Amino acid sequence: MKMELLKNIVIEAGTSAISHFGKFSADYKSDRSPVTEADYIVQNYLKFRLTNIYPDYKFLAEENYDKSEIFYKNDHIWVIDPIDGTDAFREGIPIWGISVGLVYDFQPIAGIFYMPCSNRMFFCDCSGNAYENGRLIDNRDIQRSTNIYVPSDFHKSFFTNYYGKIRSLGSTAAHICFLARGAGSGAIINGHPWDIAAAMAILKATGGNIFTFSGEQFDFSSMINSEKQPEFLLASPNNKLPDFINYIHLK
């Protein structure tokens, strides 16, 4: 896998996105989620560059998502969110990033999440190691905080008596990657495959995992070839159901 080349391509995409950062757009897609010109520019650039390097790989990306396309188990699939955290991006809040995951056998096997405003890059390659700005994330050395990360509309679906801090930064991938590097004890996430693929590969490379609310290990393959997405998932820094679940209750 040409990881150094892929990282440079994502950085180039980030440079392009920065020129549109903070330029508020009132455009919305049919599901009422926001979209900016930068979403399309970054996605098209990534697709063009990656297709030239890996012409046989398929694409599953947020913008212009083709619901009619069928993926098969032996496909290599780029799963891309060109701007994860679009609301933050268009409002000039610097917590957003470019998410590029590689899926094989319907499971994330590698990923890059790059945050241009802080020049912070999380990535994992097919060797099973995860890195933050080139530094190996060693789960054994991590002292975890009691922070948990939640969606911005958390208050609409949950009530809680959690004893620690609850944060919503506006980017699902950022939540998962910060969790992977020790800045948190868990996260509630929801969304589509492009929100999760890259960050899930990074989290699992550090020993973390994602679970359903019923306590089962989340199977990413359930998101492929399906328009129905799980409403909420739990991200954990280890292979155990996070204990904050005891303090979070669905309304």
Buried (B, 14 or more C-beta within 10 A) or exposed (E): EEBEEBBEBBBBBBEBBEEBBEEEBEEEEEEEEBBBEBBBBBBBBBBEBBBEEBEEBBBBBBBEBEEEEEBEEEBBBBBBBBBBBBBBBBBEBBBBBBBBBBBBEBBBBBBBBBBBBEEBBBBBBEEEBBBBEEEEBEBEEBEBBEBBBBBEEBEEBBEBEBEBEBBBBBBBBBBBBBBBBBBBBBBBBBBBBBBBBBBBBBBBBBBBBBBBBEEEEBEBBBBBEEEEBBEBBBBBBBEEBBEBBEBBEEE
